[in-house]
Amino acid sequence: MNDAAPTPPGGRFADTIAGQSGAPRMLLVWDAPNMDMGLGAILGGRPTAAHRPRFDALGRWMLTRTADLSGRRAAGDVELDTASDGSAAGHPVEPEATVFTNIVPGSADVVRPWVEALRNVGYAVFAKPKMSEDSDVDSDMLDHIELRRHTVGLAGLIVASADGQAFREPLLEIVADGVPVTVIGFREHASWALTTDELEFVDLEDIPGVFREPLPRIGLDSLPDEGAWLAPFRPLSALLR
């Protein structure tokens, strides 16, 4: 009799993007505080279910890109490197998806279902208490990128963040090593990535299935000929509070 626990539905998918082996990585790091702020600025408030990113769709998009990169490496279309630990970079590429987030004191019960849903899909989650304005996760994201870069090696890197001050120069260093780097974000807030030829930029809304409904994106750089109203982010009465 086999006493092993059965594999839960979706378990294979979860294992695939959890980053469990020594193979070179297609690494995704998601800056949750920064991406949430960018989405909130577009919506003018907290997102409804229709405008919350679907991480399963993002994961499938990442798996497709990983398979494409693996195929090009196997065909010799990509110059291969060797990881710092001596492992051959020609091994099949493994996708690893990670979300970095802050937890405000007292919000654990609210955030827990979201964190568990991410882990169930197959994302690793790094959670850090938000004790002050300096308690961001940028340095933790960069440390994780460097860990993978200098151990198993990076076959590709995807960074979801609009924080050019924190990421632009480190990402250009990685590109200089021959690693393709993609930045995911919102075009309204990521001009640093859009204008850097060495980086590929992908607007989050352009990834199939990530949003159930189109985002209400009207900006000063995309106005219709007849003009458009831009709603306030908060009521005027908030000035009295």
C-alpha positions as CSV (number, residue, x, y, z in Angstrom):
1,M,0.0,0.0,0.0
2,N,1.4,3.4,-1.0
3,D,1.1,5.8,2.0
4,A,2.5,8.8,0.0
5,A,0.2,11.8,0.0
6,P,-1.5,12.3,-3.4
7,T,-0.3,15.2,-5.5
8,P,-2.8,18.1,-5.2
9,P,-4.4,19.6,-8.3
10,G,-2.0,22.1,-9.7
11,G,0.9,20.6,-7.7
12,R,3.0,19.9,-10.7
13,F,2.5,23.5,-11.9
14,A,3.5,24.8,-8.4
15,D,6.6,22.6,-8.3
16,T,7.6,23.9,-11.7
17,I,7.9,27.5,-10.8
18,A,9.0,27.1,-7.2
19,G,12.7,26.9,-8.0
20,Q,13.7,23.6,-6.3
21,S,16.6,22.3,-8.4
22,G,20.1,23.3,-9.3
23,A,19.3,24.2,-12.8
24,P,19.9,27.7,-14.1
25,R,16.9,30.0,-13.5
26,M,14.5,32.1,-15.4
27,L,13.9,34.2,-12.4
28,L,10.8,36.4,-11.8
29,V,10.9,38.8,-8.9
30,W,7.7,40.8,-8.1
31,D,7.9,44.0,-6.1
32,A,4.4,43.9,-4.6
33,P,4.4,47.3,-2.8
34,N,5.6,49.1,-5.9
35,M,3.2,47.3,-8.3
36,D,0.3,47.9,-5.9
37,M,1.1,51.6,-5.8
38,G,1.3,51.8,-9.6
39,L,-2.0,50.0,-10.1
40,G,-3.7,52.1,-7.4
41,A,-2.6,55.3,-9.2
42,I,-4.1,54.1,-12.5
43,L,-7.4,53.0,-10.8
44,G,-7.6,55.9,-8.4
45,G,-8.1,53.6,-5.5
46,R,-7.9,50.0,-4.4
47,P,-8.5,47.4,-7.2
48,T,-11.7,45.4,-7.4
49,A,-11.6,41.7,-8.3
50,A,-11.8,42.6,-12.0
51,H,-8.6,44.7,-11.8
52,R,-6.5,42.5,-9.5
53,P,-3.6,40.8,-11.3
54,R,-4.1,37.1,-11.9
55,F,-0.8,35.4,-10.9
56,D,-1.7,32.1,-12.5
57,A,-1.9,33.9,-15.9
58,L,1.4,35.6,-15.2
59,G,2.9,32.2,-14.3
60,R,1.7,30.6,-17.6
61,W,3.2,33.5,-19.5
62,M,6.5,33.0,-17.7
63,L,6.5,29.2,-18.4
64,T,6.0,29.9,-22.1
65,R,9.0,32.3,-22.1
66,T,11.1,29.8,-20.2
67,A,10.3,27.1,-22.7
68,D,11.2,29.4,-25.5
69,L,14.5,30.3,-23.9
70,S,15.3,26.7,-23.2
71,G,14.7,25.8,-26.8
72,R,16.9,28.6,-28.1
73,R,19.7,27.6,-25.7
74,A,19.4,24.0,-26.8
75,A,19.6,25.1,-30.5
76,G,22.7,27.1,-29.8
77,D,20.9,30.5,-30.5
78,V,21.9,31.8,-27.1
79,E,25.4,32.1,-25.9
80,L,25.8,30.0,-22.7
81,D,27.7,30.9,-19.6
82,T,28.8,28.9,-16.6
83,A,27.5,29.6,-13.1
84,S,29.9,30.7,-10.4
85,D,29.7,27.3,-8.7
86,G,30.9,25.6,-11.9
87,S,27.6,24.1,-13.0
88,A,27.0,24.0,-16.7
89,A,24.6,26.7,-17.9
90,G,23.5,24.5,-20.7
91,H,21.2,22.5,-18.5
92,P,17.4,22.9,-19.1
93,V,16.2,26.2,-17.7
94,E,14.0,26.2,-14.6
95,P,11.4,29.0,-13.9
96,E,11.3,30.4,-10.4
97,A,8.7,33.0,-9.4
98,T,9.0,35.0,-6.3
99,V,6.8,37.8,-4.7
100,F,8.3,40.2,-2.2
101,T,5.9,42.1,0.0
102,N,5.6,44.1,3.2
103,I,3.2,43.2,6.0
104,V,1.8,46.2,7.9
105,P,1.4,45.4,11.6
106,G,-2.2,44.3,12.3
107,S,-2.9,43.3,8.6
108,A,-1.7,39.7,8.7
109,D,-5.3,38.2,8.7
110,V,-6.2,40.3,5.7
111,V,-3.1,39.5,3.7
112,R,-2.9,35.8,4.6
113,P,-5.4,34.5,2.0
114,W,-3.5,36.3,-0.8
115,V,-0.1,35.0,0.4
116,E,-1.5,31.4,0.6
117,A,-3.1,31.7,-2.8
118,L,0.3,32.8,-4.3
119,R,2.0,29.8,-2.6
120,N,-0.6,27.4,-3.8
121,V,-0.1,28.5,-7.4
122,G,3.7,28.0,-7.0
123,Y,5.2,31.4,-6.1
124,A,7.6,31.7,-3.2
125,V,6.8,34.7,-1.0
126,F,9.2,36.8,1.0
127,A,7.2,38.8,3.6
128,K,8.8,41.5,5.6
129,P,7.2,43.6,8.5
130,K,6.6,47.2,7.5
131,M,8.0,48.9,10.6
132,S,9.1,52.2,9.0
133,E,9.4,53.9,5.7
134,D,12.8,52.3,5.3
135,S,11.4,48.8,5.6
136,D,11.0,48.2,1.9
137,V,11.9,45.0,0.1
138,D,14.2,46.4,-2.7
139,S,17.4,45.2,-1.0
140,D,15.9,41.8,-0.4
141,M,15.0,41.5,-4.0
142,L,18.5,42.5,-5.2
143,D,20.0,40.0,-2.7
144,H,17.9,37.2,-4.0
145,I,18.8,38.0,-7.6
146,E,22.5,38.0,-6.7
147,L,22.2,34.7,-4.9
148,R,20.7,33.0,-7.9
149,R,23.2,34.8,-10.2
150,H,26.2,33.5,-8.4
151,T,25.0,30.0,-7.5
152,V,22.8,28.2,-10.0
153,G,23.1,31.0,-12.5
154,L,20.6,33.2,-14.3
155,A,19.4,32.2,-17.8
156,G,16.9,35.1,-17.8
157,L,15.6,37.7,-15.3
158,I,12.1,39.3,-15.1
159,V,11.6,42.2,-12.6
160,A,8.2,43.5,-11.9
161,S,8.8,47.0,-10.5
162,A,8.8,50.6,-11.6
163,D,11.6,51.5,-9.2
164,G,14.3,52.6,-11.6
165,Q,16.4,54.1,-8.8
166,A,16.8,50.7,-7.1
167,F,16.9,48.4,-10.2
168,R,18.2,50.2,-13.3
169,E,22.0,50.0,-12.7
170,P,21.9,46.4,-11.2
171,L,19.9,45.2,-14.1
172,L,22.2,46.7,-16.7
173,E,25.1,44.9,-15.0
174,I,23.3,41.6,-15.4
175,V,22.6,42.4,-19.1
176,A,26.3,43.1,-19.6
177,D,26.9,39.5,-18.6
178,G,24.7,38.3,-21.5
179,V,21.6,37.6,-19.4
180,P,18.3,38.8,-21.0
181,V,16.4,41.1,-18.6
182,T,12.7,42.0,-18.9
183,V,11.0,44.7,-16.8
184,I,7.2,44.3,-16.1
185,G,5.2,47.3,-15.1
186,F,2.9,50.0,-16.2
187,R,4.1,52.3,-19.0
188,E,2.9,55.4,-17.2
189,H,5.4,54.8,-14.4
190,A,8.4,53.0,-16.1
191,S,9.9,55.4,-18.5
192,W,13.4,54.4,-17.2
193,A,12.8,50.9,-18.6
194,L,11.0,52.0,-21.8
195,T,13.9,54.3,-22.7
196,T,16.7,51.8,-21.9
197,D,17.5,49.9,-25.0
198,E,19.3,47.1,-23.1
199,L,16.1,46.2,-21.2
200,E,12.9,44.7,-22.6
201,F,9.8,46.3,-21.2
202,V,6.4,44.4,-21.0
203,D,3.3,46.3,-19.8
204,L,1.5,44.1,-17.3
205,E,-1.8,44.6,-19.1
206,D,-0.3,43.2,-22.3
207,I,0.2,39.8,-20.7
208,P,-2.8,37.6,-21.7
209,G,-5.3,37.0,-19.0
210,V,-3.7,39.0,-16.2
211,F,-6.6,41.3,-15.9
212,R,-10.2,40.2,-16.3
213,E,-11.2,43.7,-17.6
214,P,-9.3,46.5,-19.3
215,L,-7.7,49.0,-17.0
216,P,-9.2,52.5,-17.1
217,R,-6.0,54.0,-18.5
218,I,-6.3,57.7,-19.5
219,G,-3.1,59.6,-19.1
220,L,-1.7,62.9,-20.3
221,D,0.3,61.1,-22.9
222,S,-2.7,59.2,-24.4
223,L,-5.6,61.6,-24.4
224,P,-8.3,61.3,-27.0
225,D,-8.8,64.1,-29.5
226,E,-12.0,65.3,-27.8
227,G,-10.2,65.4,-24.4
228,A,-11.0,63.4,-21.2
229,W,-11.9,63.9,-17.6
230,L,-9.3,62.8,-15.0
231,A,-11.0,61.8,-11.8
232,P,-9.6,63.0,-8.4
233,F,-7.8,60.4,-6.4
234,R,-9.7,61.5,-3.2
235,P,-12.6,63.8,-2.4
236,L,-11.8,67.5,-1.7
237,S,-13.3,67.1,1.8
238,A,-10.3,65.0,2.7
239,L,-8.4,68.3,3.2
240,L,-10.5,68.9,6.4
241,R,-9.4,65.6,8.0
